[in-house]
């Protein structure tokens, strides 16, 4: 990780497990983010594709979090851009209805429910309302060797009652059943997720705040940005014992980070 005391010029926040859990903000999280946003640009980054960017926009505004155009960075957008680059038209999209509808609205020319024979690509978002028939539809396509992309690879998603299976768990299911592997994943720790921020700031001018080691901290290491780890989410202090490289900043929750000093470059 960069050891520079260069002033921080932008802050990127993870959402689930960092600013809130099951939609409930952590203590002083909203107040802290607003104080940061009064000094430097603030962005939000999440691997959770069970909801569309519009849902997250409304959620953050309802919570009272500051939000400017382009502040929400989604793996769904990266996936759509890749589909356009490769001129793919027939995509079997495994996603919650609200996400399916949002994706379709971004490009009405896409066929997101193609027949088995038409399908060029299987794209999986974090779908937590599927039925068994949908799972079979995916399996029939993967058995045929059709290309397989996922929005992210998280094994679980945090919930106030305990973690729940995420796309990584579905990937393990299909790999075990059919020995198939994904071709691409767009979410963290893919460094491309921070490309919109790096268009304006150098990596060592950006602080990423996230609660997971294998997605958030790994993204920071791959991209070269600075990193702060709040222990209010998935990672616990005992998990740090297995690391050869420690995060630059480790705190109990987001409100414990001394953002003022980081922004000044103290």
Phi, psi and omega in degrees: 000147180300137181260005183294150172257026176303139180300141175283130182248353177203148179233133178247125181252131163291164183253280182301125178086353180244304177264332181205168176224125183052039176082358180256119182298146173289159181306129176064007182295314182296315179300317181296313181297321178296323177294322178293316183295339177286348183245320182219161177298143180241135177236161179232135186224127180216145174275352185284106180254026175284343177231158181278165175303328178296318177301313182293324176301313180294321179297313183295319178295320179296325179287342183092017178278145181289140185214120175247165179304134178081006184282335180266120181253122186236141174296335178298320179294318179297320179296317180297319178298320179293322177298319178294317180300324183265004177054043177271135184244332185248097187242118173280109187258110179269101187200159174299151183307318181295321178290319177303314181293320178297314181299316180298324181291335180286332178208090181297346180283346181284141172262104186264003176223057183287161174292169178303318183287329182280334191300125176261334187207142168255123176243123180251123167262179177282100185257113181244024176223020184286160171249173186298327180299320178295321178298320178294321179301319176296313185298321180296325179285318181294325177297335179275358180082017178292142182304145186227116175244152174230153179287332179193173186240018181302133178290319183223163176240136183289145176212151183299334180271353184132158183294154180233155184299136178242191186303322180304325177290322177294322178300317180297322178299310183290327177293318180293321183283321190230005180056038178254154181229153178291154175268322183214147171228136188257337184278185176305140013267022177300118184297340179298338179300332182264004181305318179299330179282319182288352172292339185243338185223148174288151182306320182281004172260000185246132174252125175256132181244116182207161189256359183245143180280315189277352174243301185291305181295322179295320176299317179299317180295318182292326185267342179087010178275170179276162190217139173234134184247107170276139184267022181274350183252232187288318186281135176248162186301325180296335180292340181288340183296335183272358184270139173273334176237126182266151173301151180298321184230129176232123182223170179284321179207168187303322183294348179275350180285133179275076182297324182302315179294320180295320181289326176286335183087024180293000000 
